[in-house]
Amino acid sequence: MNVITTALAGVVILEPRVFGDERGFFMETWNQNTFAKLGLDLSFVQDNHSRSRQGILRGLHYQLQNPQGKLVRVTQGKVYDVAVDIRRSAKTFGQWVGVELSAENHRLFYVPPGFAHGFYVMSESADFQYKCTDFYAPEHERCIRWDDPTLKIDWPLVNNEMPLVSAKDAQGALLPMAEVFA
């Protein structure tokens, strides 16, 4: 497994070894021993799978209590995935990193607790799967607006059209007013 560090400590891009031939391919997406050797000693408690059509943007989500680390990947289609550092005490507070994840590039993206997370679907549709280090706790979930002007996230919007977001995500807070981690 190849690990690509990012400008945000703890946020990493992972490229698994993919073994392919005329029959298809095989890859290992999670092995606790392998990840621990890479410095990612994680324990997952929940797996999620979402399907979205092109132009859908989900996020930027996080939980103040029961914060979740997420190991994300795309098994069909292509998304632009973003992690935002929302730890007020971090030198990188308010900074973000984005990566294209697709069924073709097989990349995984680890977003640790303390970061807001969101993704935008670039292909006709996308299946997005992720493992979580803590359980979903809707009463503790918060959202920062995807288009927060202080973040200046460079979303690769298809045909430069506004994304479709949920009503809840449209009501997300701007970072300067959001409840964040200390």
Secondary structure, DSSP 8 states (H G I E B T S, - for coil): -EEEE-SSTT-EEEE--EEEETTEEEE----HHHHHHTT------EEEEEEEETTBEEEEEEESSS---EEEEEEESEEEEEEEE-BTTSTTTT-EEEEEEETTT--EEEE-TTEEEEEEE-SSEEEEEEEESS---GGGEEEB-TT-TTT------GGG---B--HHHHT-B-GGGS--B-
